[in-house]
Amino acid sequence: MACEPVEDSPFFGESFNGVLAWGLLFLLPATTQRSLVHRVASALQSGGRFLFTAPAQACSWTDLSTGQTSVSLGADAYKVLLADAGLKLVAEHQDEGENRYYEALKP
């Protein structure tokens, strides 16, 4: 078990069938989000999935829990980022609270 910032985590030196980033990605600066998506793609096994949440619109706001600035790159930018990282967007989901979920697959 490790307690370390996701920005620096080696992900335990393991590969995974799935990675879940629920309410996390948009808390990070844009450059860190881009880097993290590439690192997650590298840590996924072939056939592995990555599910994360972020608003569909490109925007920024003050997070109520942390007081820090949150940033959504927006759906179009996330699609490009996933493709650049070698991941295929297989689905987008939205719940009744209008939370947006992106589901990607590592071929």
Secondary structure, DSSP 4 states (H G I P E B T S, - for coil): -----TTT--GGG--EEEEEETT-GGGS-HHHHHHHHHHHHHHEEEEEEEEEE--SS-EEEE-TTT-SEEEE--HHHHHHHHHHTT-EEEEEEE-TT--EEEEEE--
